[in-house]
Amino acid sequence: MADAPDYEQEVADAPPGTPTGLRRRGIYLLPNLFTTGVLFCGFFAIVQAMNGRFDIGCIAIFIAMVLDGMDGRVARWTNTQSEFGAQYDSIADMVAFGAAPALMSYIWVLKDLGTAGWIGAFIYCAGAGIRLARFNANIAVVDKRYFQGLPSPSGAAAMAGFIWVLVDFGFVPREHAWLAPLTWGVAVFAGVIMVSNVPFWSFKEVNWKKRVPLWVILACVVALSIIASSPSLVLFTLVMGYAVSGYVMWAMGHRARPVLPEE
């Protein structure tokens, strides 16, 4: 009971209304700033869609992808992981990669399909939510080399990239009746593949601290130049290529197998 006096003093010094036994803790600023950026981009994308600026909203989704890929790595590199950060990250991802693409697709063209339109948007949104929940539940027991199902940021990129490339090339829903059923198909496809068992390479085995030949930097410059030439088309092509790669890996026998605990 040597700690009893300190505990009693802590309770006595606690502000009124503070639950007994709970310590006041802060949060790590740096990784949670990136997560807040993800949340902001998702909210911003919804606002831009409501204002009819779908291209800006789609760009915000892709920026959210970049920020989402950085917050976890920053937390690990700075040793600032926390349970709060993990939960906050899931909530931000649900807004940016679940609700935002679903609402954007519905506002853009799916509303023209009536009931079927919002059902398609909801299938995508529900798929993203289930994918995030499964990832949190299986994070310690699934093969780190592969994702089980399409990651929600990639699903959002497929949805946003599809809208972006069509808007960028001047396709208007009221002038092309085929846009609504095609968008519905993309939304349902992305929602279903996110909750599938199809394996997708996680890129977690890439050593970003390893020295590379000089030509790799030149290749990166060329890649950035190609993306800059037509961002919407190139990014959408890359995302769809990644989505197809999962089925190729599945056909080759790759699976996201459970990781057995060490004895």
N, C-alpha and C positions, 0 to 999 in steps of 0.2 A: 504493500500500500504506500510505497514511497512516493508515488506520483499523485497521491490524493490531494495534498495541499495545492500543487500546481493546477490540478483539474478544477478544484473549488475556486481558485483565484481566477481561472479562465472563465468559469461560469459567472462569477461575480462581475467580471469586467465586460462580459458580453452585452451588446446593446439589447434593450427591451424587445422581446418578441423573437430573439434568436433561439432556436431549438437547443435544448441541453445536449452537450456532447458533440455538437457539430462545430468544427473549426472553420474559421473564415479563411478561404483560400482564394488566391488570384488565379488568373489564366495566363498562359503564354501568349505574348502579343504577336510575334512574327508569324507563326503558322496560321493563327486564327485571322490575321489580316488577309492572307490569301484566300481562306475559306469565306470570309466576308465578301471578298471580291467575286467569288463564284456566286454567292447569293445575290449580290447586286446585279451581276450580269444577267441572271435569270429573271429578276424583277424588271430590269431595264428592257429585256427582250419582249416581255409581255406588254409593257407600256408602248414600245415602238410598234408592235403588231396592232394594238388598239388604235394607234394613230396612222395605220396604213403604211408604215415604213418597214416592210418585211426584210429588206436587205440588211438594214442596220440591226434589226433584231437577230437575224441569223449570224451576223458577224459577232454579236455579243455572246451567242452560244459557243462559238469557236474560241473566243477569248476565255470563256469560263472553263473550257476543256484544258487550256494551257495552265490556268491558275490552279485547277483541280489536280493536275499532274505535279504541281510544284509544292502544294501545301504539305503533303505527306512526306516528301523527300526533305523539305526544309526541317520538318519536325524531327526526322530521323538524324539528319546531319547535325542538328543543334541539340539533339537529345532533349527535345521538349514535347515528347508525346504525352498525351493525357486522355482520360476517358471523356472529358468535356469536348476536346478537339475531335475525337472520333464521332461522337453523337452530333456535334455541330456540323461536321463534314457531311454526314448522311442527310441532315435536314436541308443543307444548302444544295446538295446534289439532287434531291427530290424536286426542289424548285427549279433549278437550272436545267436539269436533264430529264425531268419528268413532266412537270406542269407546264413549263414554258414552251417546249416544242409542241405539246398536245394542243395548247391554246392557240399557238401561232398557226398551226395547220387548220384548226377549226375556223378561226377568224378569216384565214386566207381563202379557203375554198370548201372545206368540209361542211360548213353551215348550209351550203346549197343542197346537200343531200338529206336534210331534215334529220329525222331520228337516226338513220344509219350513219350520218356524219358524226354526231357526238358520240355514238357508240364506238366508231373507229378511233376517235381521239382518246376515248376513255380506255380502250384496249391498250393503246400505246402507254398511256399514263400509268395504268395498273401494272403493266409489264415492267416499267422502270422501277416502280415502288417495290414490287416483289423481288426484282433483281437485286436492289440495294439491300433489302432485308436478308435475302439468302446469302449475299456476300458477307454481311456482318456476322451471320450465324455460323458460316463455314470458314471464316478467315484463317482459323488455326488448324483446319483439318483437310484442306484441299491442296493438291499439288500446286506449288507456287509458279511453276513454269507456264501454267495455262489458266485462263479464266473459264469458269463454267457458265456458258452462255455469253452472248455479246455484252460487253460492259456498257453501263448506262450512258457514259459520255459518248461512246461510239454510236449508240442508238440515237442519241440526240443529234450527233453530227450527221448521221444519215438522213434524219428527218429535216433538220435545218438546211443541210447541204442541198437536198432535193428542192426545197422551196427557193433557196438562194439562187441556184443555177437557172431555174425557170424564170424567176423574176429578173435576173441579170440579162437573160436573153429575150426579154420582152413578152413573155407569155402571160396573158391576162385571163383570169378565170371566166369572165363573162363572154370572152370571145372564143374560148376553147372548152367545150363541154367535157372533153375527155380528161381534163385536169382533176376533176373531183374524184372519179372512181380510181384513177391512178394514184392520187395522194392517199386515198383510203387504203389502197393495197400496200403502199409503202409503210403507212402507220401500223397496220395490222402485222405486216411482216416484221417490222422492227420490234413491236411489242412481244410477239411470240418468240422470236429468236433470242431475246434477252432472258427469257425464262426457260430456254431449252438447255439441254445438256451438251450442246455442241462446244468443243474446246476451241479457245482462241489464245494465241500466243500472248503472254503477258508482258514481254520485254523486260521482265524483272531480272533476267540473267545477264543483261547488258551491263558491262562495267564502264560507267561513265567517267571514272577516274583513271582509266588505263590510257597509256600513251598510244597514239595512232600515227600512221604515216601522214606526211604533209598532203598527199593527194586527197585524203578524206576531207580536209577543210575545203579544198577546191570543189569536191563533189557536193558538199553542203551549199557552197555558193551557187553552183549550177542548179541545185534543187530549189533553192530559194528564188532564183531567177525564173524558173519554170512556174512556180506557184504564183509569183507576182504577175506573170503574163496573163493569167486568167484564174484568179483565186477560187472563184466559185466552182468552176468546172474541174480544176485539178484536185481540189480538196474533196469534192464529192466523189470523184473517181477513186481517190486513195481510200476513202472510207468504205465505199462499196467493195473495193478489192479486199479490204480487211474482212468485211462481212462474209465474202465468198470464201476467204481462206479458211474459215472455221469448218466449212463443209468439206473442203479438200483434206484438212487434217483428220476430220472424222472418217472420211473414206480410207485414209491411210492407216487407220487404227489407233490414232492418238486419243487418249481419254484423260480427263482431269480426275485422276484417282485420289482416293483418300490417303492422307499421310498417317501411317501407323505410329503410335507413340513409341519412343525408345524404351527398351527394357533396362 
